[in-house]
Amino acid sequence: MQIIYINFAATYYPDIAKTEVPEHYAGKFVQMQNGPVEYLIFSPREFTRYHADIVERFCIDRKIPGVYNSRDKIFDIIDHHWAISGGGKFEMDRVRNRLRLYDDSLAYGKFVRTGLMEKILSIPDFSDYRIKIE
């Protein structure tokens, strides 16, 4: 399975907050799939409050149809080729090259831990990181 890593920190900090990406930051992430391709999407907590906000931003950027249900704080993707596997929280330390993944998403459930360490380490940005999955 191919994995694609997307981090909205690269958009949020320079374009919206008008700062550099911090050495340490935290936020939420979701796992999504489209056929054999898995997406691991990270977003700083200042940019997206809910996991559904991450999914909505991702879908808007890629013109994937969906509907935001504000009552349940969930973004439903209309295209049946897409699936949301789960979500959680993260802490990123870019100085010590550490990534911590933990918790789960109230909207989308627990993230899939099986094989996740290997998938993350296959991403060039994390090849020399210490990954902690709780």
N, CA, C and O atoms as a Tinker XYZ file with bonds, in Angstrom:
   536  protein
     1  N      0.843000   -1.187000    0.000000    73     2
     2  CA     0.000000    0.000000    0.000000    64     1     3
     3  C      0.886000    1.248000    0.000000    63     2     4     5
     4  O      1.842000    1.342000    0.770000    81     3
     5  N      0.567000    2.173000   -0.845000    73     3     6
     6  CA     1.285000    3.443000   -0.912000    64     5     7
     7  C      0.767000    4.357000    0.189000    63     6     8     9
     8  O     -0.431000    4.376000    0.468000    81     7
     9  N      1.671000    5.120000    0.821000    73     7    10
    10  CA     1.257000    6.075000    1.844000    64     9    11
    11  C      1.677000    7.478000    1.428000    63    10    12    13
    12  O      2.804000    7.705000    0.989000    81    11
    13  N      0.745000    8.408000    1.577000    73    11    14
    14  CA     1.008000    9.809000    1.264000    64    13    15
    15  C      0.843000   10.608000    2.548000    63    14    16    17
    16  O     -0.183000   10.524000    3.222000    81    15
    17  N      1.859000   11.375000    2.869000    73    15    18
    18  CA     1.894000   12.192000    4.082000    64    17    19
    19  C      1.583000   13.641000    3.711000    63    18    20    21
    20  O      2.191000   14.214000    2.806000    81    19
    21  N      0.627000   14.214000    4.429000    73    19    22
    22  CA     0.261000   15.616000    4.240000    64    21    23
    23  C      0.285000   16.274000    5.611000    63    22    24    25
    24  O     -0.259000   15.740000    6.578000    81    23
    25  N      0.921000   17.443000    5.686000    73    23    26
    26  CA     0.981000   18.161000    6.952000    64    25    27
    27  C      0.555000   19.609000    6.705000    63    26    28    29
    28  O      1.251000   20.369000    6.031000    81    27
    29  N     -0.590000   19.971000    7.259000    73    27    30
    30  CA    -1.103000   21.328000    7.073000    64    29    31
    31  C     -0.290000   22.374000    7.825000    63    30    32    33
    32  O     -0.567000   23.566000    7.691000    81    31
    33  N      0.707000   21.965000    8.614000    73    31    34
    34  CA     1.600000   22.927000    9.270000    64    33    35
    35  C      2.327000   23.759000    8.221000    63    34    36    37
    36  O      2.586000   24.944000    8.429000    81    35
    37  N      2.654000   23.134000    7.093000    73    35    38
    38  CA     3.360000   23.834000    6.018000    64    37    39
    39  C      2.499000   24.921000    5.381000    63    38    40    41
    40  O      3.028000   25.846000    4.765000    81    39
    41  N      1.201000   24.819000    5.523000    73    39    42
    42  CA     0.275000   25.840000    5.031000    64    41    43
    43  C     -0.069000   26.821000    6.137000    63    42    44    45
    44  O     -0.011000   28.036000    5.943000    81    43
    45  N     -0.427000   26.292000    7.292000    73    43    46
    46  CA    -0.934000   27.139000    8.371000    64    45    47
    47  C      0.104000   28.140000    8.874000    63    46    48    49
    48  O     -0.159000   29.343000    8.880000    81    47
    49  N      1.255000   27.677000    9.286000    73    47    50
    50  CA     2.213000   28.592000    9.933000    64    49    51
    51  C      2.706000   29.697000    9.003000    63    50    52    53
    52  O      2.582000   30.867000    9.364000    81    51
    53  N      3.261000   29.395000    7.823000    73    51    54
    54  CA     3.758000   30.496000    6.988000    64    53    55
    55  C      2.659000   31.341000    6.338000    63    54    56    57
    56  O      2.809000   32.558000    6.224000    81    55
    57  N      1.555000   30.715000    5.911000    73    55    58
    58  CA     0.547000   31.438000    5.140000    64    57    59
    59  C     -0.507000   32.135000    5.996000    63    58    60    61
    60  O     -0.981000   33.212000    5.636000    81    59
    61  N     -0.875000   31.535000    7.118000    73    59    62
    62  CA    -1.959000   32.091000    7.933000    64    61    63
    63  C     -1.425000   32.749000    9.200000    63    62    64    65
    64  O     -1.761000   33.897000    9.494000    81    63
    65  N     -0.588000   32.020000    9.957000    73    63    66
    66  CA    -0.045000   32.569000   11.200000    64    65    67
    67  C      1.121000   33.522000   10.934000    63    66    68    69
    68  O      1.521000   34.292000   11.808000    81    67
    69  N      1.658000   33.458000    9.719000    73    67    70
    70  CA     2.787000   34.316000    9.310000    64    69    71
    71  C      4.012000   34.109000   10.193000    63    70    72    73
    72  O      4.693000   35.061000   10.573000    81    71
    73  N      4.274000   32.841000   10.509000    73    71    74
    74  CA     5.454000   32.467000   11.289000    64    73    75
    75  C      6.113000   31.269000   10.619000    63    74    76    77
    76  O      5.565000   30.680000    9.687000    81    75
    77  N      7.282000   30.924000   11.103000    73    75    78
    78  CA     7.912000   29.689000   10.648000    64    77    79
    79  C      7.252000   28.522000   11.365000    63    78    80    81
    80  O      6.648000   28.689000   12.424000    81    79
    81  N      7.371000   27.359000   10.787000    73    79    82
    82  CA     6.866000   26.156000   11.450000    64    81    83
    83  C      7.683000   25.972000   12.721000    63    82    84    85
    84  O      8.911000   25.919000   12.658000    81    83
    85  N      7.020000   25.874000   13.883000    73    83    86
    86  CA     7.755000   25.755000   15.145000    64    85    87
    87  C      8.553000   24.449000   15.241000    63    86    88    89
    88  O      8.268000   23.475000   14.544000    81    87
    89  N      9.547000   24.458000   16.110000    73    87    90
    90  CA    10.337000   23.251000   16.347000    64    89    91
    91  C      9.495000   22.177000   17.031000    63    90    92    93
    92  O      9.694000   20.983000   16.809000    81    91
    93  N      8.549000   22.618000   17.868000    73    91    94
    94  CA     7.653000   21.708000   18.590000    64    93    95
    95  C      6.226000   22.186000   18.361000    63    94    96    97
    96  O      5.927000   23.366000   18.542000    81    95
    97  N      5.364000   21.292000   17.970000    73    95    98
    98  CA     3.953000   21.632000   17.855000    64    97    99
    99  C      3.123000   20.358000   17.971000    63    98   100   101
   100  O      3.644000   19.246000   17.883000    81    99
   101  N      1.828000   20.543000   18.170000    73    99   102
   102  CA     0.925000   19.410000   18.369000    64   101   103
   103  C     -0.360000   19.665000   17.597000    63   102   104   105
   104  O     -0.641000   20.784000   17.167000    81   103
   105  N     -1.120000   18.610000   17.435000    73   103   106
   106  CA    -2.387000   18.745000   16.739000    64   105   107
   107  C     -3.093000   17.413000   16.620000    63   106   108   109
   108  O     -2.930000   16.524000   17.455000    81   107
   109  N     -3.877000   17.292000   15.570000    73   107   110
   110  CA    -4.650000   16.083000   15.313000    64   109   111
   111  C     -4.277000   15.540000   13.933000    63   110   112   113
   112  O     -3.727000   16.245000   13.087000    81   111
   113  N     -4.599000   14.253000   13.740000    73   111   114
   114  CA    -4.356000   13.651000   12.434000    64   113   115
   115  C     -5.476000   12.670000   12.112000    63   114   116   117
   116  O     -6.176000   12.183000   13.000000    81   115
   117  N     -5.627000   12.394000   10.822000    73   115   118
   118  CA    -6.576000   11.385000   10.361000    64   117   119
   119  C     -5.879000   10.465000    9.361000    63   118   120   121
   120  O     -4.914000   10.846000    8.697000    81   119
   121  N     -6.400000    9.246000    9.277000    73   119   122
   122  CA    -5.975000    8.281000    8.262000    64   121   123
   123  C     -7.131000    8.124000    7.292000    63   122   124   125
   124  O     -8.271000    7.901000    7.698000    81   123
   125  N     -6.830000    8.241000    6.009000    73   123   126
   126  CA    -7.846000    8.080000    4.973000    64   125   127
   127  C     -7.307000    7.136000    3.912000    63   126   128   129
   128  O     -6.095000    6.968000    3.777000    81   127
   129  N     -8.213000    6.522000    3.162000    73   127   130
   130  CA    -7.813000    5.624000    2.086000    64   129   131
   131  C     -8.639000    5.887000    0.832000    63   130   132   133
   132  O     -9.818000    6.238000    0.888000    81   131
   133  N     -7.978000    5.705000   -0.279000    73   131   134
   134  CA    -8.639000    5.699000   -1.582000    64   133   135
   135  C     -8.022000    4.537000   -2.346000    63   134   136   137
   136  O     -6.943000    4.664000   -2.926000    81   135
   137  N     -8.715000    3.407000   -2.341000    73   135   138
   138  CA    -8.154000    2.207000   -2.962000    64   137   139
   139  C     -6.890000    1.790000   -2.239000    63   138   140   141
   140  O     -6.884000    1.679000   -1.014000    81   139
   141  N     -5.803000    1.555000   -2.995000    73   139   142
   142  CA    -4.560000    1.095000   -2.374000    64   141   143
   143  C     -3.696000    2.223000   -1.800000    63   142   144   145
   144  O     -2.585000    1.974000   -1.332000    81   143
   145  N     -4.192000    3.442000   -1.834000    73   143   146
   146  CA    -3.420000    4.586000   -1.349000    64   145   147
   147  C     -3.958000    5.029000    0.001000    63   146   148   149
   148  O     -5.151000    5.286000    0.157000    81   147
   149  N     -3.046000    5.114000    0.986000    73   147   150
   150  CA    -3.410000    5.600000    2.310000    64   149   151
   151  C     -2.836000    6.998000    2.505000    63   150   152   153
   152  O     -1.702000    7.278000    2.115000    81   151
   153  N     -3.633000    7.867000    3.112000    73   151   154
   154  CA    -3.221000    9.236000    3.398000    64   153   155
   155  C     -3.121000    9.396000    4.903000    63   154   156   157
   156  O     -4.018000    8.995000    5.645000    81   155
   157  N     -2.024000    9.983000    5.345000    73   155   158
   158  CA    -1.825000   10.319000    6.742000    64   157   159
   159  C     -1.743000   11.841000    6.789000    63   158   160   161
   160  O     -0.777000   12.438000    6.314000    81   159
   161  N     -2.785000   12.465000    7.374000    73   159   162
   162  CA    -2.945000   13.920000    7.279000    64   161   163
   163  C     -2.852000   14.541000    8.668000    63   162   164   165
   164  O     -3.676000   14.263000    9.539000    81   163
   165  N     -1.852000   15.376000    8.863000    73   163   166
   166  CA    -1.605000   16.052000   10.129000    64   165   167
   167  C     -2.030000   17.513000   10.035000    63   166   168   169
   168  O     -1.959000   18.124000    8.969000    81   167
   169  N     -2.474000   18.064000   11.166000    73   167   170
   170  CA    -2.846000   19.473000   11.193000    64   169   171
   171  C     -2.602000   20.044000   12.582000    63   170   172   173
   172  O     -2.982000   19.426000   13.577000    81   171
   173  N     -1.970000   21.224000   12.669000    73   171   174
   174  CA    -1.751000   21.845000   13.982000    64   173   175
   175  C     -3.074000   22.163000   14.666000    63   174   176   177
   176  O     -4.069000   22.461000   14.005000    81   175
   177  N     -3.076000   22.098000   15.977000    73   175   178
   178  CA    -4.325000   22.336000   16.723000    64   177   179
   179  C     -4.866000   23.747000   16.502000    63   178   180   181
   180  O     -6.073000   23.965000   16.599000    81   179
   181  N     -3.996000   24.700000   16.208000    73   179   182
   182  CA    -4.466000   26.063000   15.973000    64   181   183
   183  C     -5.217000   26.195000   14.646000    63   182   184   185
   184  O     -5.994000   27.133000   14.465000    81   183
   185  N     -4.993000   25.273000   13.731000    73   183   186
   186  CA    -5.576000   25.358000   12.394000    64   185   187
   187  C     -6.906000   24.625000   12.288000    63   186   188   189
   188  O     -7.845000   25.130000   11.672000    81   187
   189  N     -6.994000   23.454000   12.876000    73   187   190
   190  CA    -8.212000   22.659000   12.787000    64   189   191
   191  C     -8.572000   22.147000   14.184000    63   190   192   193
   192  O     -7.807000   21.414000   14.811000    81   191
   193  N     -9.721000   22.541000   14.640000    73   191   194
   194  CA   -10.151000   22.180000   15.991000    64   193   195
   195  C    -10.605000   20.722000   16.083000    63   194   196   197
   196  O    -10.335000   20.039000   17.071000    81   195
   197  N    -11.295000   20.257000   15.047000    73   195   198
   198  CA   -11.850000   18.908000   15.046000    64   197   199
   199  C    -11.248000   18.072000   13.921000    63   198   200   201
   200  O    -10.749000   18.607000   12.930000    81   199
   201  N    -11.303000   16.753000   14.088000    73   199   202
   202  CA   -10.839000   15.856000   13.029000    64   201   203
   203  C    -11.632000   16.094000   11.742000    63   202   204   205
   204  O    -11.084000   16.014000   10.642000    81   203
   205  N    -12.903000   16.383000   11.888000    73   203   206
   206  CA   -13.744000   16.647000   10.712000    64   205   207
   207  C    -13.241000   17.855000    9.930000    63   206   208   209
   208  O    -13.383000   17.904000    8.708000    81   207
   209  N    -12.654000   18.832000   10.625000    73   207   210
   210  CA   -12.103000   20.004000    9.944000    64   209   211
   211  C    -10.916000   19.620000    9.062000    63   210   212   213
   212  O    -10.713000   20.198000    7.994000    81   211
   213  N    -10.138000   18.643000    9.517000    73   211   214
   214  CA    -9.013000   18.159000    8.708000    64   213   215
   215  C     -9.539000   17.486000    7.440000    63   214   216   217
   216  O     -9.062000   17.752000    6.337000    81   215
   217  N    -10.516000   16.622000    7.615000    73   215   218
   218  CA   -11.098000   15.922000    6.463000    64   217   219
   219  C    -11.720000   16.920000    5.495000    63   218   220   221
   220  O    -11.542000   16.809000    4.282000    81   219
   221  N    -12.451000   17.896000    6.030000    73   219   222
   222  CA   -13.080000   18.901000    5.174000    64   221   223
   223  C    -12.029000   19.673000    4.377000    63   222   224   225
   224  O    -12.186000   19.855000    3.169000    81   223
   225  N    -10.973000   20.123000    5.026000    73   223   226
   226  CA    -9.905000   20.880000    4.348000    64   225   227
   227  C     -9.271000   20.029000    3.247000    63   226   228   229
   228  O     -9.067000   20.503000    2.129000    81   227
   229  N     -8.964000   18.786000    3.564000    73   227   230
   230  CA    -8.373000   17.869000    2.591000    64   229   231
   231  C     -9.289000   17.715000    1.375000    63   230   232   233
   232  O     -8.834000   17.793000    0.234000    81   231
   233  N    -10.572000   17.498000    1.625000    73   231   234
   234  CA   -11.535000   17.292000    0.539000    64   233   235
   235  C    -11.745000   18.555000   -0.289000    63   234   236   237
   236  O    -11.838000   18.475000   -1.514000    81   235
   237  N    -11.819000   19.695000    0.343000    73   235   238
   238  CA   -11.967000   20.956000   -0.396000    64   237   239
   239  C    -10.764000   21.172000   -1.308000    63   238   240   241
   240  O    -10.918000   21.536000   -2.473000    81   239
   241  N     -9.555000   20.943000   -0.768000    73   239   242
   242  CA    -8.337000   21.131000   -1.560000    64   241   243
   243  C     -8.309000   20.230000   -2.792000    63   242   244   245
   244  O     -7.741000   20.603000   -3.819000    81   243
   245  N     -8.915000   19.050000   -2.698000    73   243   246
   246  CA    -8.874000   18.077000   -3.782000    64   245   247
   247  C    -10.193000   17.936000   -4.530000    63   246   248   249
   248  O    -10.354000   17.060000   -5.380000    81   247
   249  N    -11.135000   18.818000   -4.196000    73   247   250
   250  CA   -12.456000   18.826000   -4.843000    64   249   251
   251  C    -13.167000   17.473000   -4.725000    63   250   252   253
   252  O    -13.774000   16.985000   -5.678000    81   251
   253  N    -13.076000   16.889000   -3.541000    73   251   254
   254  CA   -13.774000   15.642000   -3.233000    64   253   255
   255  C    -15.097000   16.034000   -2.576000    63   254   256   257
   256  O    -15.085000   16.734000   -1.563000    81   255
   257  N    -16.225000   15.609000   -3.117000    73   255   258
   258  CA   -17.516000   16.046000   -2.572000    64   257   259
   259  C    -17.786000   15.466000   -1.180000    63   258   260   261
   260  O    -17.484000   14.308000   -0.894000    81   259
   261  N    -18.359000   16.308000   -0.339000    73   259   262
   262  CA   -18.715000   15.882000    1.002000    64   261   263
   263  C    -19.624000   16.898000    1.663000    63   262   264   265
   264  O    -19.887000   17.968000    1.114000    81   263
   265  N    -20.104000   16.549000    2.854000    73   263   266
   266  CA   -21.029000   17.395000    3.599000    64   265   267
   267  C    -20.573000   17.458000    5.046000    63   266   268   269
   268  O    -20.269000   16.433000    5.655000    81   267
   269  N    -20.527000   18.666000    5.592000    73   267   270
   270  CA   -20.159000   18.854000    6.998000    64   269   271
   271  C    -21.417000   18.789000    7.850000    63   270   272   273
   272  O    -22.367000   19.540000    7.627000    81   271
   273  N    -21.419000   17.898000    8.818000    73   271   274
   274  CA   -22.522000   17.755000    9.757000    64   273   275
   275  C    -22.075000   18.418000   11.056000    63   274   276   277
   276  O    -21.369000   17.803000   11.856000    81   275
   277  N    -22.477000   19.660000   11.268000    73   275   278
   278  CA   -22.002000   20.424000   12.424000    64   277   279
   279  C    -22.541000   19.880000   13.741000    63   278   280   281
   280  O    -21.896000   20.035000   14.778000    81   279
   281  N    -23.698000   19.253000   13.720000    73   279   282
   282  CA   -24.257000   18.701000   14.950000    64   281   283
   283  C    -23.367000   17.576000   15.487000    63   282   284   285
   284  O    -23.088000   17.515000   16.685000    81   283
   285  N    -22.927000   16.690000   14.594000    73   283   286
   286  CA   -22.090000   15.565000   14.996000    64   285   287
   287  C    -20.593000   15.853000   14.839000    63   286   288   289
   288  O    -19.756000   15.011000   15.163000    81   287
   289  N    -20.267000   17.045000   14.340000    73   287   290
   290  CA   -18.879000   17.444000   14.088000    64   289   291
   291  C    -18.144000   16.390000   13.261000    63   290   292   293
   292  O    -17.086000   15.889000   13.642000    81   291
   293  N    -18.752000   16.073000   12.112000    73   291   294
   294  CA   -18.190000   15.075000   11.214000    64   293   295
   295  C    -18.353000   15.557000    9.767000    63   294   296   297
   296  O    -19.349000   16.192000    9.421000    81   295
   297  N    -17.372000   15.249000    8.941000    73   295   298
   298  CA   -17.449000   15.557000    7.521000    64   297   299
   299  C    -17.627000   14.238000    6.791000    63   298   300   301
   300  O    -16.747000   13.378000    6.820000    81   299
   301  N    -18.765000   14.083000    6.138000    73   299   302
   302  CA   -19.073000   12.868000    5.397000    64   301   303
   303  C    -18.654000   13.033000    3.943000    63   302   304   305
   304  O    -19.087000   13.962000    3.261000    81   303
   305  N    -17.813000   12.126000    3.481000    73   303   306
   306  CA   -17.375000   12.139000    2.091000    64   305   307
   307  C    -18.419000   11.406000    1.256000    63   306   308   309
   308  O    -18.814000   10.287000    1.583000    81   307
   309  N    -18.861000   12.043000    0.183000    73   307   310
   310  CA   -19.901000   11.465000   -0.666000    64   309   311
   311  C    -19.323000   10.436000   -1.632000    63   310   312   313
   312  O    -19.999000    9.466000   -1.973000    81   311
   313  N    -18.096000   10.630000   -2.072000    73   311   314
   314  CA   -17.451000    9.709000   -3.003000    64   313   315
   315  C    -17.137000    8.396000   -2.274000    63   314   316   317
   316  O    -16.339000    8.391000   -1.337000    81   315
   317  N    -17.747000    7.293000   -2.689000    73   315   318
   318  CA   -17.601000    6.013000   -2.001000    64   317   319
   319  C    -16.215000    5.374000   -2.164000    63   318   320   321
   320  O    -15.935000    4.361000   -1.523000    81   319
   321  N    -15.358000    5.932000   -2.993000    73   319   322
   322  CA   -13.998000    5.418000   -3.144000    64   321   323
   323  C    -13.107000    5.800000   -1.955000    63   322   324   325
   324  O    -12.046000    5.213000   -1.744000    81   323
   325  N    -13.554000    6.779000   -1.196000    73   323   326
   326  CA   -12.782000    7.270000   -0.055000    64   325   327
   327  C    -13.312000    6.679000    1.239000    63   326   328   329
   328  O    -14.518000    6.488000    1.397000    81   327
   329  N    -12.398000    6.389000    2.170000    73   327   330
   330  CA   -12.778000    5.892000    3.493000    64   329   331
   331  C    -11.887000    6.544000    4.539000    63   330   332   333
   332  O    -10.693000    6.741000    4.313000    81   331
   333  N    -12.463000    6.872000    5.666000    73   331   334
   334  CA   -11.710000    7.419000    6.787000    64   333   335
   335  C    -11.501000    6.280000    7.777000    63   334   336   337
   336  O    -12.461000    5.721000    8.307000    81   335
   337  N    -10.237000    5.944000    8.019000    73   335   338
   338  CA    -9.906000    4.798000    8.869000    64   337   339
   339  C     -9.943000    5.141000   10.349000    63   338   340   341
   340  O    -10.233000    4.277000   11.177000    81   339
   341  N     -9.654000    6.385000   10.692000    73   339   342
   342  CA    -9.623000    6.798000   12.097000    64   341   343
   343  C     -8.778000    8.041000   12.263000    63   342   344   345
   344  O     -8.336000    8.650000   11.289000    81   343
   345  N     -8.565000    8.402000   13.500000    73   343   346
   346  CA    -7.777000    9.602000   13.771000    64   345   347
   347  C     -7.240000    9.586000   15.185000    63   346   348   349
   348  O     -7.545000    8.694000   15.976000    81   347
   349  N     -6.446000   10.577000   15.483000    73   347   350
   350  CA    -5.845000   10.695000   16.806000    64   349   351
   351  C     -5.185000   12.047000   16.970000    63   350   352   353
   352  O     -5.462000   12.992000   16.231000    81   351
   353  N     -4.310000   12.119000   17.952000    73   351   354
   354  CA    -3.556000   13.346000   18.220000    64   353   355
   355  C     -2.075000   13.062000   18.027000    63   354   356   357
   356  O     -1.636000   11.913000   18.052000    81   355
   357  N     -1.317000   14.132000   17.833000    73   355   358
   358  CA     0.126000   13.965000   17.672000    64   357   359
   359  C      0.880000   15.089000   18.363000    63   358   360   361
   360  O      0.343000   16.168000   18.612000    81   359
   361  N      2.136000   14.806000   18.665000    73   359   362
   362  CA     3.107000   15.801000   19.121000    64   361   363
   363  C      4.342000   15.630000   18.253000    63   362   364   365
   364  O      4.853000   14.521000   18.096000    81   363
   365  N      4.813000   16.723000   17.695000    73   363   366
   366  CA     5.956000   16.700000   16.787000    64   365   367
   367  C      7.096000   17.500000   17.411000    63   366   368   369
   368  O      6.911000   18.648000   17.813000    81   367
   369  N      8.275000   16.885000   17.487000    73   367   370
   370  CA     9.489000   17.555000   17.958000    64   369   371
   371  C     10.492000   17.485000   16.821000    63   370   372   373
   372  O     11.130000   16.455000   16.605000    81   371
   373  N     10.626000   18.573000   16.107000    73   371   374
   374  CA    11.490000   18.597000   14.923000    64   373   375
   375  C     12.964000   18.741000   15.279000    63   374   376   377
   376  O     13.824000   18.530000   14.424000    81   375
   377  N     13.276000   19.099000   16.531000    73   375   378
   378  CA    14.667000   19.209000   16.965000    64   377   379
   379  C     15.214000   17.832000   17.331000    63   378   380   381
   380  O     16.303000   17.452000   16.902000    81   379
   381  N     14.454000   17.097000   18.121000    73   379   382
   382  CA    14.880000   15.765000   18.568000    64   381   383
   383  C     14.404000   14.653000   17.616000    63   382   384   385
   384  O     14.644000   13.470000   17.860000    81   383
   385  N     13.738000   15.047000   16.551000    73   383   386
   386  CA    13.208000   14.079000   15.574000    64   385   387
   387  C     12.349000   13.021000   16.257000    63   386   388   389
   388  O     12.623000   11.823000   16.190000    81   387
   389  N     11.305000   13.504000   16.911000    73   387   390
   390  CA    10.389000   12.609000   17.606000    64   389   391
   391  C      8.959000   12.917000   17.187000    63   390   392   393
   392  O      8.572000   14.072000   17.006000    81   391
   393  N      8.196000   11.853000   17.041000    73   391   394
   394  CA     6.775000   11.966000   16.728000    64   393   395
   395  C      6.025000   11.030000   17.659000    63   394   396   397
   396  O      6.332000    9.842000   17.749000    81   395
   397  N      5.050000   11.576000   18.340000    73   395   398
   398  CA     4.205000   10.786000   19.237000    64   397   399
   399  C      2.782000   10.805000   18.700000    63   398   400   401
   400  O      2.235000   11.874000   18.431000    81   399
   401  N      2.170000    9.613000   18.539000    73   399   402
   402  CA     0.781000    9.481000   18.116000    64   401   403
   403  C      0.008000    8.823000   19.248000    63   402   404   405
   404  O      0.470000    7.842000   19.830000    81   403
   405  N     -1.168000    9.362000   19.560000    73   403   406
   406  CA    -1.940000    8.839000   20.687000    64   405   407
   407  C     -3.404000    9.240000   20.563000    63   406   408   409
   408  O     -3.783000    9.989000   19.662000    81   407
   409  N     -4.215000    8.733000   21.476000    73   407   410
   410  CA    -5.632000    9.069000   21.600000    64   409   411
   411  C     -6.409000    8.564000   20.383000    63   410   412   413
   412  O     -5.909000    7.731000   19.627000    81   411
   413  N     -7.605000    9.058000   20.200000    73   411   414
   414  CA    -8.418000    8.673000   19.060000    64   413   415
   415  C     -9.340000    9.831000   18.700000    63   414   416   417
   416  O     -9.334000   10.873000   19.356000    81   415
   417  N    -10.124000    9.638000   17.660000    73   415   418
   418  CA   -11.046000   10.654000   17.179000    64   417   419
   419  C    -12.460000   10.304000   17.624000    63   418   420   421
   420  O    -12.917000    9.179000   17.425000    81   419
   421  N    -13.147000   11.259000   18.220000    73   419   422
   422  CA   -14.541000   11.024000   18.586000    64   421   423
   423  C    -15.397000   10.834000   17.343000    63   422   424   425
   424  O    -16.355000   10.061000   17.363000    81   423
   425  N    -15.064000   11.522000   16.273000    73   423   426
   426  CA   -15.856000   11.450000   15.042000    64   425   427
   427  C    -15.569000   10.183000   14.234000    63   426   428   429
   428  O    -16.495000    9.564000   13.710000    81   427
   429  N    -14.298000    9.793000   14.128000    73   427   430
   430  CA   -13.908000    8.725000   13.215000    64   429   431
   431  C    -13.328000    7.492000   13.899000    63   430   432   433
   432  O    -12.993000    6.522000   13.219000    81   431
   433  N    -13.205000    7.502000   15.196000    73   431   434
   434  CA   -12.714000    6.342000   15.926000    64   433   435
   435  C    -11.201000    6.289000   16.036000    63   434   436   437
   436  O    -10.496000    7.229000   15.669000    81   435
   437  N    -10.721000    5.159000   16.553000    73   435   438
   438  CA    -9.289000    4.955000   16.777000    64   437   439
   439  C     -8.547000    4.834000   15.454000    63   438   440   441
   440  O     -9.057000    4.281000   14.480000    81   439
   441  N     -7.334000    5.364000   15.448000    73   439   442
   442  CA    -6.510000    5.202000   14.249000    64   441   443
   443  C     -5.985000    3.764000   14.193000    63   442   444   445
   444  O     -5.867000    3.091000   15.217000    81   443
   445  N     -5.677000    3.315000   12.990000    73   443   446
   446  CA    -5.210000    1.952000   12.770000    64   445   447
   447  C     -3.723000    1.887000   13.097000    63   446   448   449
   448  O     -2.897000    2.480000   12.403000    81   447
   449  N     -3.397000    1.170000   14.147000    73   447   450
   450  CA    -2.015000    1.097000   14.619000    64   449   451
   451  C     -1.201000    0.018000   13.885000    63   450   452   453
   452  O      0.018000    0.138000   13.761000    81   451
   453  N     -1.859000   -1.008000   13.412000    73   451   454
   454  CA    -1.180000   -2.129000   12.763000    64   453   455
   455  C     -0.394000   -1.655000   11.537000    63   454   456   457
   456  O     -0.964000   -1.107000   10.594000    81   455
   457  N      0.909000   -1.873000   11.567000    73   455   458
   458  CA     1.771000   -1.508000   10.448000    64   457   459
   459  C      2.062000   -0.027000   10.326000    63   458   460   461
   460  O      2.775000    0.387000    9.413000    81   459
   461  N      1.521000    0.783000   11.233000    73   459   462
   462  CA     1.677000    2.233000   11.105000    64   461   463
   463  C      3.128000    2.688000   11.282000    63   462   464   465
   464  O      3.583000    3.590000   10.579000    81   463
   465  N      3.854000    2.071000   12.215000    73   463   466
   466  CA     5.259000    2.444000   12.438000    64   465   467
   467  C      6.053000    2.298000   11.147000    63   466   468   469
   468  O      6.795000    3.205000   10.769000    81   467
   469  N      5.906000    1.182000   10.481000    73   467   470
   470  CA     6.649000    0.927000    9.244000    64   469   471
   471  C      6.238000    1.920000    8.148000    63   470   472   473
   472  O      7.077000    2.410000    7.392000    81   471
   473  N      4.950000    2.201000    8.079000    73   471   474
   474  CA     4.469000    3.153000    7.067000    64   473   475
   475  C      5.068000    4.533000    7.298000    63   474   476   477
   476  O      5.525000    5.179000    6.356000    81   475
   477  N      5.067000    4.986000    8.549000    73   475   478
   478  CA     5.603000    6.313000    8.858000    64   477   479
   479  C      7.096000    6.366000    8.562000    63   478   480   481
   480  O      7.579000    7.338000    7.981000    81   479
   481  N      7.822000    5.338000    8.954000    73   479   482
   482  CA     9.269000    5.331000    8.708000    64   481   483
   483  C      9.607000    5.253000    7.222000    63   482   484   485
   484  O     10.732000    5.567000    6.832000    81   483
   485  N      8.653000    4.839000    6.386000    73   483   486
   486  CA     8.884000    4.819000    4.939000    64   485   487
   487  C      8.722000    6.202000    4.310000    63   486   488   489
   488  O      9.089000    6.406000    3.153000    81   487
   489  N      8.175000    7.145000    5.066000    73   487   490
   490  CA     8.005000    8.516000    4.589000    64   489   491
   491  C      9.343000    9.246000    4.762000    63   490   492   493
   492  O      9.860000    9.292000    5.878000    81   491
   493  N      9.913000    9.810000    3.710000    73   491   494
   494  CA    11.232000   10.440000    3.819000    64   493   495
   495  C     11.351000   11.462000    4.969000    63   494   496   497
   496  O     12.400000   11.541000    5.609000    81   495
   497  N     10.305000   12.232000    5.232000    73   495   498
   498  CA    10.363000   13.224000    6.308000    64   497   499
   499  C     10.595000   12.596000    7.682000    63   498   500   501
   500  O     11.053000   13.275000    8.601000    81   499
   501  N     10.287000   11.312000    7.831000    73   499   502
   502  CA    10.380000   10.648000    9.139000    64   501   503
   503  C     11.414000    9.533000    9.183000    63   502   504   505
   504  O     11.461000    8.784000   10.159000    81   503
   505  N     12.235000    9.404000    8.161000    73   503   506
   506  CA    13.164000    8.271000    8.095000    64   505   507
   507  C     14.133000    8.216000    9.275000    63   506   508   509
   508  O     14.584000    7.132000    9.646000    81   507
   509  N     14.463000    9.366000    9.873000    73   507   510
   510  CA    15.378000    9.361000   11.018000    64   509   511
   511  C     14.671000    9.775000   12.321000    63   510   512   513
   512  O     15.326000   10.222000   13.263000    81   511
   513  N     13.363000    9.631000   12.375000    73   511   514
   514  CA    12.577000    9.991000   13.560000    64   513   515
   515  C     12.416000    8.794000   14.497000    63   514   516   517
   516  O     12.459000    7.635000   14.084000    81   515
   517  N     12.232000    9.118000   15.748000    73   515   518
   518  CA    11.810000    8.123000   16.726000    64   517   519
   519  C     10.308000    8.259000   16.848000    63   518   520   521
   520  O      9.808000    9.328000   17.197000    81   519
   521  N      9.588000    7.202000   16.568000    73   519   522
   522  CA     8.130000    7.223000   16.547000    64   521   523
   523  C      7.612000    6.494000   17.783000    63   522   524   525
   524  O      8.051000    5.388000   18.097000    81   523
   525  N      6.677000    7.127000   18.474000    73   523   526
   526  CA     6.037000    6.490000   19.622000    64   525   527
   527  C      4.543000    6.443000   19.349000    63   526   528   529
   528  O      3.906000    7.480000   19.166000    81   527
   529  N      3.987000    5.242000   19.321000    73   527   530
   530  CA     2.577000    5.054000   19.067000    64   529   531
   531  C      1.934000    4.472000   20.331000    63   530   532   533
   532  O      2.307000    3.393000   20.791000    81   531
   533  N      0.982000    5.193000   20.872000    73   531   534
   534  CA     0.331000    4.760000   22.120000    64   533   535
   535  C     -1.105000    4.350000   21.863000    63   534   536
   536  O     -1.811000    3.957000   22.792000    81   535
